[in-house]
């Protein structure tokens, strides 16, 4: 294995905790982004929405814990796979060149082994699902495998990420109610546009480097219209969720449950400084709270139904 870099990636949230790990373990924690829990929160929340809106959040609280574990493991696996595919590109971008594979902090073989371990954890969670949810969960694998290549062929890799990171809404719903419903599909659609919105904000950090090395993103495609674009994505998300709620409970009070989340998303857009990478990162990370607010809305409606 190559020698360890002395520093931790610049956008780590928990540098102190990662710094306490043994030197041999640190690159694996960084590969799986354990230092940045925002990623697994964003993967988990759509799973939790599906469970809650289907009415199972209280009775199946254990399933929520399993899905949280699965989100941590599979988000980590996705990051390791992404770094394996993107290791050459990562060396050319300031924010990512210190990642373990790009910097030589770990070997490619070790990264593949670590990927296998994380997938085994995910497999354990998969066995906790009913057959319908299991089959749907398997359907996400092709989307996950293709994602790292999207930034090379489309200006909208964020849309593909939306398909991937929102898939848990389908799995969570079907784990409680093993039949497809329009409300479930609208919940998924809203999650997709939520992901496009927040990942466009995230991509603002890399616009300069991305344009130099040929990486495409919605932040580059939108140019000076990023704020209006993100606002449009969030409005479509809210409209989709409102339609899902209305189908389950056609009363205006059902829509009131989405007001806190809507106000938070509006705050993100109106206060976003698209030329400030630190502000973009803060706004992106605030979506863990947005996800929680949407979960509460789904919980209220799911229990009321």
N, C-alpha and C positions, 0 to 999 in steps of 0.2 A: 504494500500500500504506500502511496505517496505521502510525503510529509504534510503535516497539518498546517493550514494557514493560521497566523497568529490572531486574526481578527474574526469577528462574527459579522454576518451579513448586515449591511447598514439599516435595513428596515425591520430588524427583529424587534418584537414587542417585549420580549423577556430575555434581554442579554444576560442579566445576572444569573437567572436560573440555568440557562444554557452554559454559561461560563463555569458553573459548579460541576458540570458533568465531567467524567474522565475524558481525557483527550481522545481516546479511541472511540468513545461513544458520540462525541459532539457532532462530527460530520453527518452521522445518521439521523440525529435529531433535526439538524438543519435541512437535510434532504427531504425529510417528511414534513418540514415546516412546523414542528412541534413548538418552535419559538414564536409562531404566529397563529394563535388559535382562531383568529377571525375566519380563516378558511373553512375549518370544520364546523364552526357555527353557521356559516352561510350554506353549507351543504346539509346540515342537520335541520334547519328551520323548515324548509319545505316538507321534509319527512314528518315533522311534528305537526305542521298544518294539516296534512292529509289525515293523520290519526285523529286530530282534534275535531276537524270538520265532519269526519265520518262518525263522530260520537264516541270514540274509544279512549280519549286521553285519560280519563279517571280510572276506568276499569282496567285498562291495559297500560298502566304507568310503567310496568316492566318492559313493555315493548319500546316505549320512548327511550329507556336507558340502553336497550340493545341497539336501537337506531343511532343513538349518540355515539356508542362505541364504534359502530360500523362507519359512521361519518368521519370519526377521527382516523380510523385505519385506512379507509378508502380514499379520503382526501390526501393522506400521506402517501399512499400508493400512487395516486394520480400525479402528485408533485414529483415523486422519484422518477416515474415514467417520463414526465415532461422534461425533467432535467437530463435524462439519458438522451432523449431525442434532440433537445435544444442545446447540448453542451457546447457546441461550436458557436452558435449564435450568442449564448450567454457570455462568452468571453469578449464579445464586442460591445456589450451594453454595460454602462457604468454601474447600474444598480444590481446587476446579476453576475458580474464577472468574479465576485468573491464566493459564489456558491460552490459547494464542495467538489462537484465534478468539473466545473469550469476552471476552478483554481488549482486542481490537482490535490485537493484535500482527501479524496478517497478514490478508489479504483472503479472502473466500470463493472468489473466482475462483482465486487462487493455491493455495488448499487443494485445489481440484478438480484442478488441473494436477499437483500433487504426488501426489495419489492415483493419477492415471493413470500416472505414472512408476513408482511402487512396484508397481502391478499388472503393468506390463511386465516388471519383474524377476521377479515371480512366474510370469509366463507362460513365461519362459526356463526356469525350474525345471520347470514342468509338462511341457515337451517332453522332459525326461529320463526320464519315466515310461513304462511300458508302457501299452497301450491300456486295459486294465481299470482300472488305477490312475488313468489320466487321466479316465475317465468318472466314477469314484467321486469324484475330487477336484472335478470340476465340480458334483457334487451338493451340495457344501457352500455354494455361492454364495448360494442362497436363504436358508439358515439365517443366514449372515453378514449379509445385507441386512436381515433381520427383527429381528436382535438388539437394536439400539438402541431399538426400540419396545416391547420386552417389559417394561421397568420401568414403563411406563405402563399396562399391561393385566393384569399378573400379579404376585403376591407372590413368584414364583419365577423371576426372570430368570436366576438362577444356574444353573437347570436347563437353560435354553436355551443359556447360555454353555457348559455341559458338552457339549451336542451339538456345538457349534462347535469348541471347543478340543480335543476328543477325536478329531475326525474323522481326524486324521493317523494314528491307530492303524490304521484301515482302509486308508488309502492306503499306509502303510509296509509293511504285511503283503502287500497285493496287488501291490506293486511287486516283491516277491520270489516270492510264490506266488500267481499270478493266479486263485485260486479261493476261494470263501467257505468258511470252516470255523467250527464253533462256538467253537473256542478264540479265533479272531480277534474274534468278536462279544462274547465274555465279556471279552476284553481291553478292548474299546471301552466296554462297560458299566461296568467298574471305573473306567476313566478318567473317565467322566461323573460318577460319584459323588465321585471325588477332586476334580474341578473344583468341584462344588457345595460340598464341604466347605471348600476353601481360599478360594473366592470369598465364602462366607458370612463367613469370618474377615475378609477384606478389607473387606467392606461394613460391618463394625463401626465403621470410621472415620467414616462418614457418617450414622449413624443419626439424629442430631438434625436435621441439615439436610434429610435425605431426608424425614423425617416432616413437616417444615414446608412443603416445596414439592410434596409429593405423589408422590415417587418411591418405588416399592415395592422391597422386597428381602427375601431369606430371613432376613437378620439382624433386620429389623423383625418379620417374621412369627413368628419363633421367640421373640422377646422374651427372657425370662429363661432360656430353655431352649437358648440358643445352643450351649453346650458339649456338652450331651447330643445335640443335633441333629447337630453336626459329628462327634461320635464315631460316631453311627449311620451317617452318610454314609461315613466312612472304613472302618467295619467292612464295609459292603456292598461297597465298592471292593476291600478285601482278600479278601473271600469270592469275588468275581467273578474276581479274578486267580488265586486258589488253584484255582478250578474250571477255568480255562483251562490252568493248568499241569498239573493232574491229567489232563485229557483228552489232553495231549501226552505226558506221562510219569507214569503212575499209580504213583508211589512216594512215600513220605513225605519222602524227601530233596528232592524237587522243591519241596515246600512250605517247607522250611527256607530256601530262597533268598529268600523274602519276609519272613523274620523281621527283618532290619535295617530295611527300610522300614516294617514294622508298628510297631516300637519307636519309630521317629522320629515317625510319625503320632500314636502314643499320647502321646509327649512334647509335641507341639503342643497336644493337647487338655487334658492335665492341667496344663500350665503357662500356659494362655491366660488373660489378664486381659481379659475382655470389655468392661470400662469404660475401658481404656487404649488409645487409638488407636495409639500408638507400638508397644506390644507386639503389637497385632493386625497391624500392618504388618510387624514383624519375623517373626512366625510365618508370615504369608503368604509372605514372601520366602524362608523356609527351605524352601519346597516345591521350589525348584530342586535342593536336595540330595536331597529325597525322590524326585524324578523320576530322579535319577542312580542312587539305590539300586535303584529298580524296573528301570531299564535294565540294571544289572548282573545282576539276577535273571533277566531275559529273555535276556540274553546267555549266561549259564551254561546255561540250559535249552535255548535255541535251538541252541547248539553241541553240547550233549550228545545232542540228538535226531538 
